[in-house]
Structures are given as C-alpha cells and as structure tokens.
C-alpha cells in the first residue's frame, strides 16, 4: 500500500509518498519546501513530482491544521481533488500530530495571531490535550505544567516574553514543522475517525481575519 500525504499548515509545505509492506514503512518520496502564506505553488510542484516519481497512490492523507488559513485551504482542496479524480480514500489528520517530537510526549504551540496562541499536548501520535486558544502568558503557564519539549512551526516571541505574566520564561522552543510521512504513518493505522468521505473541514480555532474591501468599508461608514 502506498499513501500520498501532504501538509501545508506551516511555513513549510510537506509532501511524501510512503509504502507499507508487512508492517514496515518505507519513504519513497519526501519534499519539504518553504512556501509563503499567499503562494502555494511549492505544494503543487511537490505533488506533481511525487506522482511522477511514484505513480498513483492507494490512498491520500492531508493535514488539517491549525495553521495558515490560505495554506490549509489550498492543501485540503488539492487532496480532495486528487482523491475524487483518482477514486481514492482520503484521510484527514490534525497537523500537530505530524510534528517530529518524541513519542514520550511534547507540547505543540503555534501563533494563532490576534494576540493568541494555540497549544496542545501530544504523545505517540495522539492528543493528550487537544489544541486550544490561550493568551501568551496563559499558554506559557500551561506549558510549564509539564517538563517536556516544546515544538513550534515559527517564532514565539511574545509566548516566551509575555507581558505582565509574572512568569520567567526559561524554557526553550524547538522550531519544527509537520512532516507528511508522519501523517501517512498515522493514516495507515486505519483509524476510522481519520477517513473522510467528503471535503474535510480545516481545524480552525477561531474565525479567520479577513480585511474588508475598501469599497465595503466606505459603504459601511456611509450607512451609519
């Protein structure tokens, strides 16, 4: 069995093809490429290269975030399109579960923007505490409750230097991004909750920040 997996929730687009035989996983293809929030071309180039190198997969898997609003939408749309066109099963898995943290346990933390951070506790590919939104000081206090590594897909300046938190931030944060081959390994375990018949919903922890067009803002003020 070969699974094509992709994740575009972080600043690095990850695409992998993993083969499974007799309980062993073999990475046939993996490409991890930096990409901008407004440009997902790296993801599509990697998908094209994966299919050319490995042929048609037997299943697909996509990361659900949390993470970049545009990146998640692009990744999920691509996965759903592939799955529909090739008549393949599609698995959808929260992206933090694919972070390269120790199986013994780690914190995953991310900048949710708007003055909030999301934080989750993970062990052996499962959530011990699911992602939730917190203020920087509260997120730091939460991470202080367990002496385990902290992984983040990007810098967390305010998390480590919270205003008026009363906490001394002596902990270290390791920058790491979800890896598609880890998503494929989770999908191969055939957890039925990961198999989605329709287009999966991104794991948004709050409504996306959308800037209104200038014309709409003018009309809104005129109507007051």
Secondary structure, 3 states (H helix, E strand, C coil): CEEEEEECCCCEEEEEEEEEECCEEEEEEEEEEECECCECHHHHHHHHHHHHHHCCCCEEEEECCCCCHHHHHHHHHHHHHHHHHHCCEEEEECHHHHCCCCCCCEEEEEEEECCEEEEEEEECCEEEEEEEEEEHHHHHHHHCCCCCEEEECCCCHHHHCCCCCCCCCCCCEEECCCCHHHHHHHHHCCCHHHECCCCCCCCCCCCCCCCCCHHHHHHHHHCC
